[in-house]
Each structure stands twice: as structure tokens, then as C-alpha cells.
Amino acid sequence: MKKMAVLASGSGSNLQALIDRVHEKEGLIAVVISNKKNAYALKRAKKADIPAIYADRSQVETDEAYDTDILKILHAYAVDVIVLAGYLRILTPVLTEAYANRIINIHPSLIPSFCGDGYYGMHVHQAVYDRGVKITGATVHFVDSGVDTGPIIMQRAVCLTGNEQPEEIAAKVLEIEHELLVESVTLVLNDQIEIVQKRTIRK
């Protein structure tokens, strides 16, 4: 089985979906890493007997040095694939080059809409609300050197009535995120996704 590292900054609900439906079935979650000391994701990992590590950004001078420390952890656990599950940091080339086409991210919109610099977490759902769009959703994609610019693996849509507040939009999108991430990670772990230029093809 391939080994995964899950990087998370928050509650870890997407991590929990991976623990419940992918871990020890389609692959192994070898380690969970967070840049937030009190992230509930770390507690979820410990409860599942998965190594949980807090990596303190304040202990190093640059983002590159921080990602170098993360890379050392990944190598120590022989990680094959990285999954970003609500990880609120932009990766440097230290990681994106070392794990090219092996880093998976989930974004709470239908890329290329509402993505890129500044579009993360509730900022995305507020922008969706402000623009009044009637279809939003989630995207799972590979991570490259840009922000939300890597090849798209899967997408799923959520229809809106226009009455939803940003928090309600977020809740609706989160409902599909878990399923979408599990399906996408499973495909990648089983070598069922081929990257052709900026596109992916399901084998």
C-alpha cells in the first residue's frame, strides 16, 4: 500500500473521512502534520493511532526552511503522496518539486472560479455569496508551483437558491467535499489518474 501524509490546519473533517474510508483500505496514512498546535486534526490522528506532528513555523526563518523540515518528516515516514486537507499554507518549490504530481489539494469552489491568491476558507464562500452565483462546488486537484493551478482530478457541483448565507454555502460544500476527496485520493493511490499536460485522464 502507498503511504500518505495529510497536512491540515483546522478541525480535520476531511482527514476524518480519509481515516474512515481510505486508511488501511486503499492506502496508509503514515503521518498527519499541522502548522497549528491546537488543530483538532492532530487529535483525530492520535485517536486513530496515526503519528501526529505539530511543525512550528516560528522556529525557522523562511518558508523554504519550514518546508525543508516538513520534507524531512515526509522522508522519515517514506511518504508517497501528500494530501492537503484544509492546510492553510502555500507550499514552496521545496515540496512541490520533491513531490511533483503527488500532492493533492481540495478547494471549496469549482476551479477556475473563486480560486487563487486570497481565496481560501470562508473567503471563498463570501465571494460566492457576494457574486450571487447559483452553482458552486468543490475541486480536487494536483498541486503545482501556482495557487490552485494544478491539473484537476475531480469536481462536484452544489446548486444554490440564492437564499443561503456564506456559512450555509460552506456547509453545503463541505457535505460533498468528504466524498469527493475520498474518491479522488483512492484513484490516485491506485494509479488510475494520468496527467497529460495540464489535464488529467482517468485510466
C-alpha positions as CSV (number, residue, x, y, z in Angstrom):
1,M,0.0,0.0,0.0
2,K,1.1,3.5,-0.7
3,K,1.8,5.8,2.2
4,M,0.1,9.2,2.6
5,A,0.8,12.3,4.7
6,V,-2.1,14.5,5.5
7,L,-1.4,18.2,6.1
8,A,-4.1,20.1,7.9
9,S,-4.6,23.4,9.7
10,G,-8.1,23.0,11.2
11,S,-10.7,20.6,12.5
12,G,-9.8,17.9,10.1
13,S,-13.2,16.7,9.0
14,N,-11.7,15.8,5.6
15,L,-8.9,14.0,7.4
16,Q,-11.6,12.0,9.3
17,A,-13.2,11.0,6.0
18,L,-9.8,9.7,4.9
19,I,-9.3,7.8,8.2
20,D,-12.7,6.2,8.0
21,R,-12.7,5.3,4.3
22,V,-9.2,5.2,2.9
23,H,-6.7,4.4,5.7
24,E,-5.7,0.8,5.8
25,K,-8.1,0.1,2.9
26,E,-6.7,1.9,-0.1
27,G,-3.5,3.2,1.4
28,L,-1.9,4.1,4.8
29,I,-1.9,7.5,6.4
30,A,1.6,7.4,7.7
31,V,1.6,10.8,9.4
32,V,-0.5,13.9,10.0
33,I,1.2,17.2,10.1
34,S,-0.2,20.6,11.2
35,N,1.1,24.1,11.3
36,K,-1.4,24.8,14.1
37,K,-0.5,23.5,17.6
38,N,-4.2,23.1,18.7
39,A,-5.6,21.9,15.4
40,Y,-8.2,19.3,16.1
41,A,-6.9,17.3,13.1
42,L,-4.0,16.3,15.3
43,K,-6.4,14.9,17.9
44,R,-8.2,12.9,15.2
45,A,-4.9,11.4,14.1
46,K,-3.9,10.4,17.6
47,K,-7.3,8.8,18.2
48,A,-6.7,6.7,15.2
49,D,-3.2,5.8,16.3
50,I,-1.6,7.8,13.5
51,P,1.5,9.8,14.2
52,A,0.6,13.5,14.7
53,I,3.2,16.2,14.4
54,Y,3.0,19.9,15.0
55,A,5.5,21.8,12.9
56,D,6.2,25.3,14.3
57,R,6.8,27.9,11.6
58,S,8.2,30.4,14.1
59,Q,11.2,28.1,14.7
60,V,12.7,28.8,11.2
61,E,13.4,32.0,9.3
62,T,11.9,31.3,5.9
63,D,9.0,29.3,4.3
64,E,11.6,27.3,2.3
65,A,13.3,26.3,5.6
66,Y,9.9,25.3,7.0
67,D,9.1,23.2,4.0
68,T,12.5,21.6,4.2
69,D,11.7,20.5,7.8
70,I,8.3,19.1,6.5
71,L,10.2,17.3,3.7
72,K,12.5,15.6,6.3
73,I,9.4,14.3,8.1
74,L,7.9,13.0,4.9
75,H,11.1,11.2,4.0
76,A,11.3,9.7,7.6
77,Y,7.8,8.2,7.1
78,A,8.5,7.1,3.5
79,V,5.5,9.1,2.2
80,D,4.4,8.5,-1.4
81,V,1.5,11.0,-1.6
82,I,0.7,14.2,0.2
83,V,-3.0,15.2,0.8
84,L,-3.7,18.8,1.8
85,A,-6.9,18.8,3.8
86,G,-7.6,22.3,4.9
87,Y,-3.9,23.2,5.0
88,L,-3.8,27.0,5.1
89,R,-0.3,27.5,3.8
90,I,1.0,27.9,0.2
91,L,3.7,25.3,-0.5
92,T,7.1,26.4,-1.7
93,P,9.0,24.6,-4.5
94,V,10.9,22.7,-1.9
95,L,7.8,20.5,-1.6
96,T,6.1,20.9,-5.0
97,E,9.2,19.9,-6.8
98,A,10.1,17.0,-4.5
99,Y,6.5,15.6,-4.8
100,A,5.6,16.8,-8.3
101,N,2.2,15.3,-9.3
102,R,2.0,13.6,-5.9
103,I,0.3,16.4,-3.9
104,I,-3.5,16.5,-3.7
105,N,-5.5,19.5,-2.6
106,I,-9.2,20.1,-2.1
107,H,-10.6,23.6,-2.9
108,P,-14.1,24.7,-1.9
109,S,-15.1,26.1,-5.3
110,L,-15.3,25.0,-9.0
111,I,-11.9,26.0,-10.3
112,P,-11.2,28.2,-12.2
113,S,-13.9,30.2,-10.4
114,F,-13.1,31.7,-6.9
115,C,-9.6,30.4,-6.6
116,G,-6.0,31.7,-6.4
117,D,-4.4,34.2,-4.1
118,G,-6.7,35.2,-1.2
119,Y,-9.4,32.6,-1.9
120,Y,-9.4,30.1,1.0
121,G,-11.8,29.0,3.7
122,M,-14.7,31.4,4.3
123,H,-13.2,34.0,1.9
124,V,-14.3,31.7,-1.0
125,H,-17.9,31.3,0.3
126,Q,-18.2,35.0,1.0
127,A,-17.2,35.7,-2.6
128,V,-19.7,33.2,-3.9
129,Y,-22.4,34.9,-1.8
130,D,-21.4,38.4,-2.9
131,R,-21.4,37.4,-6.6
132,G,-24.7,35.6,-6.3
133,V,-23.7,32.6,-8.3
134,K,-26.2,29.7,-8.4
135,I,-23.7,26.9,-8.8
136,T,-20.7,26.4,-6.7
137,G,-18.9,23.2,-5.5
138,A,-15.5,21.7,-4.8
139,T,-12.5,20.7,-6.8
140,V,-9.7,18.2,-6.0
141,H,-6.5,18.9,-8.0
142,F,-2.8,18.3,-8.0
143,V,-0.7,21.0,-6.6
144,D,2.0,22.7,-8.7
145,S,4.0,25.9,-8.2
146,G,1.0,28.1,-8.6
147,V,-2.0,28.7,-6.4
148,D,-4.9,26.4,-7.4
149,T,-3.4,26.0,-10.9
150,G,-2.6,22.3,-10.9
151,P,-4.3,19.6,-13.0
152,I,-7.9,19.0,-11.9
153,I,-8.7,15.4,-10.7
154,M,-12.4,15.7,-9.9
155,Q,-15.1,18.3,-9.4
156,R,-18.6,18.2,-8.0
157,A,-21.3,20.9,-8.1
158,V,-23.7,22.3,-5.5
159,C,-26.8,24.2,-6.5
160,L,-27.7,27.3,-4.6
161,T,-31.1,29.1,-4.4
162,G,-29.6,32.5,-3.6
163,N,-31.1,32.5,-0.1
164,E,-28.0,30.8,1.6
165,Q,-25.7,32.9,3.8
166,P,-21.9,32.2,3.4
167,E,-21.9,29.9,6.4
168,E,-24.7,27.8,4.8
169,I,-22.9,27.7,1.5
170,A,-19.8,26.5,3.3
171,A,-21.9,23.7,5.0
172,K,-23.4,22.6,1.7
173,V,-20.0,22.4,0.0
174,L,-18.4,20.6,2.9
175,E,-21.1,17.8,2.6
176,I,-19.7,16.9,-0.9
177,E,-16.0,17.6,0.0
178,H,-15.6,14.4,2.0
179,E,-16.9,12.1,-0.7
180,L,-15.0,13.9,-3.4
181,L,-11.7,13.8,-1.6
182,V,-12.1,10.1,-0.7
183,E,-12.9,9.2,-4.4
184,S,-10.0,11.3,-5.7
185,V,-7.4,10.1,-3.3
186,T,-8.5,6.5,-4.0
187,L,-8.0,7.0,-7.7
188,V,-4.5,8.5,-7.2
189,L,-3.4,5.8,-4.8
190,N,-4.5,3.1,-7.3
191,D,-2.7,4.8,-10.2
192,Q,-5.9,5.4,-12.0
193,I,-5.2,9.1,-12.9
194,E,-2.9,10.0,-15.8
195,I,-1.6,13.6,-16.2
196,V,-1.4,14.9,-19.8
197,Q,-0.1,18.4,-19.9
198,K,-2.5,20.4,-17.6
199,R,-5.3,17.8,-17.8
200,T,-6.0,14.5,-16.1
201,I,-7.4,11.4,-17.7
202,R,-9.0,8.6,-15.7
203,K,-7.5,5.3,-16.8
